[in-house]
Amino acid sequence: MSIEIKLSRPNRVYFPAEPLRGKIIVKSPSSISHYGIRLTLDGSVTRQVRGGSAGAIEALYGAAKPIRIVNKIFEIKPSGKIGSGTTEGVLIPFSLNLRQQGDDRFYETFHGANISIQYLVTVEVVRGYLYKSLSTTVEFIIESDKANLPESPIPPEMVIFYITQDTQRHPLLPELRSGGFRVTGKVSSQCSLLDPINGELIVEASAVPINSIDLQLLRVESIIVGEKIVTESSLIQTTQIADGDVCRGVTIPIYVILPRLLTCPTVLAGPFSIEFKISIIISFEWELAKLHPKSDPKIPRLWLAMETIPLELIRTK
């Protein structure tokens, strides 16, 4: 005996203004009696524990309650019987309105290091005290209503950057401080979630050979706990832009595709915020660098130079 939810869309992406449709599939070798079949819609903003040492948000999270976005219960069938079926099962269709008048804003689905925005649909077949109820849960993905979105493509917003020994606030190799280096370029500061991060950079000069140039995508999650605002940054992904000691004066393109579930439109809500940054990291060749191949690039090192730029992500049609 089993129960399953099959949504109408394979990618499970829905918009708040449209209904959530699908089928409940019950497989049983014999007919079963029940006291009702109900569906529960649940959407919330919660802190998600990732394990490891406790960070600032994790240490204070006990005082921060989940933010309820939607919580609705729908009666699909009253008490009765479900026929037998083991191959295709018994199909029970459903169609639920996600947003009703007076509902608060539906934030887009997001799975971060400290903040998770998740929408779940749960079906339960109530069977009384003598039998265990049947239930199962499926996550579906919410994206912003297209009617409220700007047209795509949006005009690109680029920011010009330059990285030299004078822009670094941490200690550098003596050779870099004395000989110097200069990397210039431009990169997106506002980007549609449907488009890649674009840009370019040029290594104009460097007294020390370059080992690698990488672009990191960072999430910046903030939570209000009592009277405090706790903020933590974490790495989403790293993309290598150049490998080795690149030629001087050559334009190197930047093209980075955004991961779907790990990004969302920039959110500046009252009790929490989700923002993003990109960090361009230049790694120079040095013997001791080989002893730290897995060191956190966000931690300043003698052989690293970096520039961090805020990135606004938006949803477009």
C-alpha positions as CSV (number, residue, x, y, z in Angstrom):
1,M,0.0,0.0,0.0
2,S,1.5,3.3,-1.1
3,I,0.5,6.9,-1.9
4,E,2.2,9.4,-4.2
5,I,1.7,13.0,-5.5
6,K,2.3,13.6,-9.1
7,L,2.2,17.3,-10.1
8,S,1.0,18.5,-13.5
9,R,4.4,19.9,-14.4
10,P,7.6,17.8,-14.4
11,N,9.8,20.8,-13.4
12,R,7.4,21.6,-10.5
13,V,7.5,25.3,-11.1
14,Y,4.4,27.3,-10.4
15,F,3.3,31.0,-10.1
16,P,1.3,32.3,-7.1
17,A,-1.6,33.5,-9.3
18,E,-2.2,30.1,-10.9
19,P,-3.6,26.9,-9.4
20,L,-1.4,24.0,-8.3
21,R,-2.7,20.9,-10.2
22,G,-1.8,17.3,-10.0
23,K,-2.9,13.8,-9.1
24,I,-2.9,11.7,-5.9
25,I,-2.0,8.1,-6.8
26,V,-3.0,5.4,-4.3
27,K,-1.8,1.8,-4.9
28,S,-3.4,-0.9,-2.8
29,P,-4.0,-4.6,-3.5
30,S,-7.5,-4.2,-1.9
31,S,-10.0,-1.4,-1.4
32,I,-9.5,0.6,1.8
33,S,-11.9,2.7,3.9
34,H,-10.9,6.2,5.0
35,Y,-12.2,9.2,7.0
36,G,-11.2,11.8,4.4
37,I,-8.4,12.8,2.0
38,R,-6.9,16.2,2.6
39,L,-4.1,18.3,1.1
40,T,-2.0,20.7,3.1
41,L,-0.1,23.6,1.4
42,D,2.8,24.9,3.5
43,G,5.2,27.7,2.7
44,S,7.7,29.2,5.1
45,V,11.0,31.0,5.5
46,T,13.2,29.0,7.9
47,R,16.8,28.8,9.0
48,Q,18.4,25.6,7.7
49,V,21.1,23.9,9.7
50,R,23.9,22.7,7.5
51,G,26.0,21.1,10.3
52,G,29.6,21.9,11.3
53,S,30.6,24.5,13.8
54,A,27.9,26.9,14.8
55,G,28.0,30.3,13.1
56,A,26.6,33.6,14.3
57,I,23.1,33.0,12.9
58,E,23.0,29.4,14.1
59,A,24.0,30.5,17.7
60,L,21.1,33.0,17.8
61,Y,18.5,31.1,15.8
62,G,16.7,29.8,18.8
63,A,15.1,33.2,19.2
64,A,14.1,33.5,15.5
65,K,10.8,31.8,14.6
66,P,10.0,30.6,11.0
67,I,8.0,33.1,8.9
68,R,4.8,31.5,7.7
69,I,4.0,32.4,4.0
70,V,1.0,30.1,3.4
71,N,-0.7,27.4,5.4
72,K,-3.9,26.0,4.0
73,I,-5.8,22.7,4.3
74,F,-8.0,21.5,1.5
75,E,-10.6,18.6,1.8
76,I,-10.2,16.6,-1.4
77,K,-12.6,13.8,-0.6
78,P,-15.0,13.1,2.3
79,S,-15.1,9.7,4.1
80,G,-15.5,6.7,1.9
81,K,-13.6,4.0,0.1
82,I,-10.7,3.9,-2.3
83,G,-10.8,1.0,-4.8
84,S,-8.0,-1.5,-5.4
85,G,-5.2,-0.9,-7.9
86,T,-1.5,-2.0,-7.9
87,T,-0.3,-1.2,-11.4
88,E,-1.4,2.3,-12.2
89,G,-3.2,2.8,-8.9
90,V,-6.3,4.9,-8.2
91,L,-5.9,8.4,-9.5
92,I,-7.5,11.4,-7.6
93,P,-7.0,14.7,-9.4
94,F,-6.8,18.0,-7.5
95,S,-6.6,21.7,-8.3
96,L,-5.7,24.2,-5.6
97,N,-5.5,28.0,-5.6
98,L,-2.2,29.1,-4.2
99,R,-2.9,32.7,-3.5
100,Q,-6.2,34.1,-2.2
101,Q,-7.3,37.6,-1.5
102,G,-5.4,39.0,1.5
103,D,-2.4,36.6,1.2
104,D,1.0,38.1,1.9
105,R,3.8,38.2,-0.6
106,F,5.0,34.8,-2.0
107,Y,8.8,34.8,-2.0
108,E,10.6,32.7,-4.6
109,T,11.9,29.3,-3.6
110,F,15.5,29.5,-2.3
111,H,17.8,27.1,-0.5
112,G,20.7,28.9,1.2
113,A,23.1,28.1,3.9
114,N,21.2,29.9,6.6
115,I,17.8,30.8,5.0
116,S,15.5,28.5,3.2
117,I,12.3,29.5,1.4
118,Q,10.3,26.3,0.8
119,Y,6.9,25.3,-0.4
120,L,5.4,21.8,0.3
121,V,2.2,20.0,-0.5
122,T,1.3,17.1,1.7
123,V,-1.5,14.6,1.1
124,E,-3.0,12.5,4.0
125,V,-5.5,9.7,3.9
126,V,-7.0,9.6,7.3
127,R,-7.8,6.0,8.4
128,G,-8.9,6.2,12.0
129,Y,-7.3,4.9,15.2
130,L,-6.9,1.3,14.2
131,Y,-4.9,2.0,11.0
132,K,-1.9,4.2,10.3
133,S,-2.7,7.2,8.1
134,L,-1.1,7.3,4.6
135,S,0.8,10.5,3.8
136,T,3.5,11.8,1.5
137,T,5.0,15.3,0.8
138,V,6.4,16.9,-2.3
139,E,8.2,20.2,-2.7
140,F,7.1,22.5,-5.5
141,I,8.9,25.6,-6.7
142,I,7.5,29.1,-6.7
143,E,8.6,31.9,-9.1
144,S,7.3,35.4,-9.3
145,D,4.1,36.1,-11.3
146,K,5.1,37.1,-14.9
147,A,2.5,39.9,-14.9
148,N,4.6,41.9,-12.4
149,L,8.0,41.3,-14.0
150,P,10.0,43.5,-16.3
151,E,10.5,42.6,-19.9
152,S,13.7,40.6,-20.9
153,P,16.3,41.4,-21.8
154,I,17.0,44.2,-19.3
155,P,19.6,46.8,-20.1
156,P,22.9,45.6,-18.7
157,E,24.3,47.4,-15.7
158,M,28.1,47.0,-15.5
159,V,30.6,48.2,-13.0
160,I,34.2,49.0,-13.8
161,F,36.8,47.5,-11.4
162,Y,40.5,47.6,-11.0
163,I,42.7,45.4,-8.7
164,T,46.1,46.5,-7.7
165,Q,48.4,46.2,-4.6
166,D,47.0,49.5,-3.4
167,T,43.4,48.2,-3.3
168,Q,44.2,45.3,-1.0
169,R,43.6,45.7,2.7
170,H,45.5,42.6,3.8
171,P,49.2,41.7,3.7
172,L,50.7,40.7,0.4
173,L,53.9,39.0,-0.8
174,P,56.8,41.5,-0.6
175,E,57.3,40.9,-4.4
176,L,53.7,42.0,-5.0
177,R,54.0,45.1,-2.8
178,S,57.2,46.2,-4.4
179,G,56.7,45.1,-8.0
180,G,53.0,45.6,-8.2
181,F,50.2,44.3,-10.4
182,R,47.2,45.7,-12.2
183,V,44.0,44.0,-13.4
184,T,41.1,46.0,-14.8
185,G,37.8,45.1,-16.2
186,K,34.0,45.3,-16.0
187,V,31.3,42.9,-14.8
188,S,27.5,42.8,-14.3
189,S,26.2,44.5,-11.1
190,Q,22.6,43.7,-12.0
191,C,21.6,40.5,-13.7
192,S,18.5,38.6,-14.7
193,L,18.2,35.1,-13.2
194,L,17.7,33.9,-16.8
195,D,21.0,35.4,-18.0
196,P,24.6,34.7,-17.2
197,I,26.9,37.1,-15.4
198,N,28.8,38.9,-18.1
199,G,32.0,40.9,-18.2
200,E,35.6,41.0,-19.1
201,L,39.0,41.6,-17.5
202,I,42.6,42.4,-18.6
203,V,45.8,41.6,-16.8
204,E,47.8,44.8,-17.5
205,A,50.8,44.0,-15.4
206,S,52.1,41.6,-12.7
207,A,55.5,41.3,-11.1
208,V,54.7,37.7,-9.9
209,P,53.3,35.0,-12.3
210,I,49.6,34.4,-12.0
211,N,48.4,30.9,-11.1
212,S,44.6,31.3,-11.5
213,I,41.8,33.9,-11.8
214,D,38.4,32.8,-10.4
215,L,35.0,34.4,-9.9
216,Q,33.1,33.4,-6.8
217,L,29.3,33.9,-6.4
218,L,28.4,34.6,-2.8
219,R,25.1,34.7,-0.9
220,V,24.7,37.3,1.9
221,E,22.0,36.2,4.3
222,S,20.7,38.5,7.1
223,I,18.3,37.7,9.9
224,I,16.8,40.1,12.5
225,V,17.0,38.4,16.0
226,G,15.6,40.7,18.7
227,E,17.4,44.0,18.2
228,K,20.3,42.5,16.3
229,I,20.9,42.0,12.6
230,V,23.0,39.0,12.1
231,T,24.7,38.7,8.6
232,E,26.7,35.8,7.2
233,S,28.2,35.3,3.7
234,S,28.7,31.9,2.2
235,L,30.0,30.5,-1.1
236,I,27.6,29.3,-3.8
237,Q,30.0,28.4,-6.6
238,T,33.4,29.1,-8.0
239,T,34.1,29.5,-11.7
240,Q,37.6,29.7,-13.1
241,I,38.0,32.6,-15.5
242,A,41.7,31.9,-16.4
243,D,44.3,29.3,-15.7
244,G,48.0,30.0,-15.5
245,D,50.1,33.1,-16.1
246,V,47.9,34.7,-18.7
247,C,49.2,37.0,-21.4
248,R,49.3,40.7,-20.5
249,G,46.9,43.1,-22.3
250,V,44.6,40.3,-23.6
251,T,40.8,40.7,-22.9
252,I,39.5,37.6,-21.0
253,P,35.7,37.2,-21.1
254,I,33.6,36.5,-18.0
255,Y,30.6,34.3,-18.5
256,V,29.0,32.6,-15.5
257,I,25.6,30.8,-15.5
258,L,23.6,31.1,-12.3
259,P,22.4,28.0,-10.4
260,R,18.6,27.9,-10.2
261,L,17.8,26.7,-6.6
262,L,20.7,28.4,-5.0
263,T,19.8,31.8,-6.2
264,C,16.6,33.9,-6.2
265,P,15.7,37.6,-6.8
266,T,17.4,39.9,-4.2
267,V,15.1,40.0,-1.2
268,L,15.0,42.9,1.2
269,A,12.2,41.9,3.6
270,G,11.6,43.2,7.1
271,P,12.8,40.2,9.2
272,F,15.3,38.9,6.7
273,S,17.2,39.7,3.5
274,I,19.0,37.7,0.8
275,E,21.6,39.5,-1.2
276,F,24.4,38.4,-3.5
277,K,28.0,39.4,-4.3
278,I,30.6,38.4,-6.8
279,S,34.3,38.2,-5.8
280,I,37.1,38.2,-8.4
281,I,40.1,36.4,-6.9
282,I,43.6,36.4,-8.4
283,S,45.9,33.7,-7.1
284,F,49.6,34.2,-7.6
285,E,52.3,31.6,-7.9
286,W,54.1,31.0,-4.6
287,E,55.6,27.9,-3.0
288,L,53.7,28.1,0.2
289,A,50.4,28.3,-1.7
290,K,50.9,24.7,-2.7
291,L,50.6,23.7,0.9
292,H,47.1,25.3,1.1
293,P,45.3,24.0,-2.0
294,K,41.9,23.7,-0.3
295,S,42.1,26.9,1.8
296,D,39.1,29.1,1.8
297,P,39.6,31.8,-0.9
298,K,37.5,34.2,1.1
299,I,40.2,34.3,3.7
300,P,42.9,36.8,2.7
301,R,46.3,35.2,2.0
302,L,49.7,36.6,1.0
303,W,49.3,35.2,-2.5
304,L,45.7,36.3,-3.1
305,A,44.3,39.6,-4.4
306,M,40.5,40.1,-4.6
307,E,37.7,42.5,-5.4
308,T,34.2,42.1,-4.2
309,I,31.2,43.7,-6.0
310,P,27.5,43.7,-5.0
311,L,25.2,41.9,-7.4
312,E,21.5,42.5,-7.7
313,L,19.5,39.6,-9.1
314,I,16.1,40.1,-10.6
315,R,13.5,37.9,-12.3
316,T,12.4,38.9,-15.8
317,K,9.7,37.5,-18.2
